[in-house]
């Protein structure tokens, strides 16, 4: 009798999950926005000015001094571009980009307007479940 009751309960549970209700896992994701500098490579500290979400931000990338101002948590940059992670990547569709090496103080990218297209949609819990994150990509070369 006990086995029959357990079997009936399990069948009812399985039937309930399969009919109508979507069971979502809770895997998280972050949107990212990636900009590459095209053929421009800056292998020294440089000033990067961008305007994600419409707010202008200037940082020093590749800083080699322990006293340098740290980058914001949402930004990472290297010799060939930068990546923004999080909420700003969700909504930013174009961005102005300026790159000025500190040694010359002459812009190698004076003020490029970069279009950021959704390159990938990430749905870690399935198409009917949140969150939905995007990967946006753009290149200075294409601007």
N, C-alpha and C positions, 0 to 999 in steps of 0.2 A: 504494500500500500504506500509506504514511504517513497519507494522508487517511482511509483506511478505519479505521485503528487509532485515530486521533484522534476520528473520528465515533463509533465504538463506545464509547470511553471517556466521551465527553460524554453519550451516551445512557444509559450505565450510571449515571453520576453523577446525571442528572436523574431516572431511575427510582428511585434510592435515596432521593433527597430526597422524592419524592412518595409513597413507600410506608412508612407506619408512623412514621418519626421526625419529630418536630416541630423545625424549625429556628427558634430564637428569636434576635431581635436583642437588643441590650444597652442599649436606651434606658432611662434611669432616670426616676423620678418621686418626688415627695414628697407625702405626705398633707397636707391642710390642714384646719383647723378655723376656721370663721368665726362670730363672734358679733356681732350688731348690737344697738344699744341701743334699737331701736324709735323712738319719738318723742323720746327724750332725745338732745340734741346738746350736747356740751361743747366750746366753742370757746376753751378756755383750758387751761393745765396742770392735770392732775388725777391723783389717785392711783387706780390700778387694782389691786384685789386679786382674784386668781383662784386656783383650785386644780386645775390640770391634772394628771392622773395622781395626784390625792390629796395633792399637796404644795402648800401655800399659798405664793404669790408675790405681792409687792407691788412695783409699779414706778410711776414717774412718766411719764405720757404727755403729749405735746405740750410737753415741757420746753423753755423758751426760754433756758436758761442754758448756756453752754459748759462749766460745771463740773458739770452734771447727770450723774447716773449713767446710763450707756448702757443701752438695753434689751437683754435677752438676744437672742442671734442668732435664736432660734426665734419671737420675738414682734414684731409690728408693731401699733401702735394709732393711731387717728385720732379725730376728733371724734364719730364715730358708731358705733365698735365696734373690734374687734381681730381679728387673724388669728394663729393658731399654725401653724407649719410643721414637719413632721417627725414623729418617733416618737410624741410626745405626742398628735398628732392622730389617730393610728391607733387608740388605745385609750380615749380619753376620751369617755364617752357622756353625762355630765352634769357641770355645773360651777357652782360658786357664783361670782357676779360682784358686786363692789361698786365703785362709782364715786363719788369724793369730790373736787370741785373744790378746789384749794389755796386759792383766794381766800376761800371761805366756810367751808371745813372742814365743810360739811353734805352728807351723802350725797344724791345725786340718784338713785342706785340703791343702796339700803341693803344688800341681800344677796339677790339673785335667784338661784334655782336654775334653770339653763337646760338644757333637754334638747337634745342634739346628735344629730341624725338624719343618717344617711348620705344625702346628696343626689345623689352621683355616685360611680361606680366607674371608676377610670382603669386601663386595661391597655394601656400603650403598646407592648408587644411581642406583643399578641394574647391571647385568652382562655386559652390553655394555657401561657402563659409568665409568669414573674415579671419585674418586681415587679407587685404589685397595690396601688394607692393609693386612698385615699378622700378625698372632700370632705365634711366634716360641717358642717352649718349649724344655727344656733339663734338665737333672738331673745329678748331680755329681755322684750319685749312679750308673748310667748306664754307666759311662765312664770307 
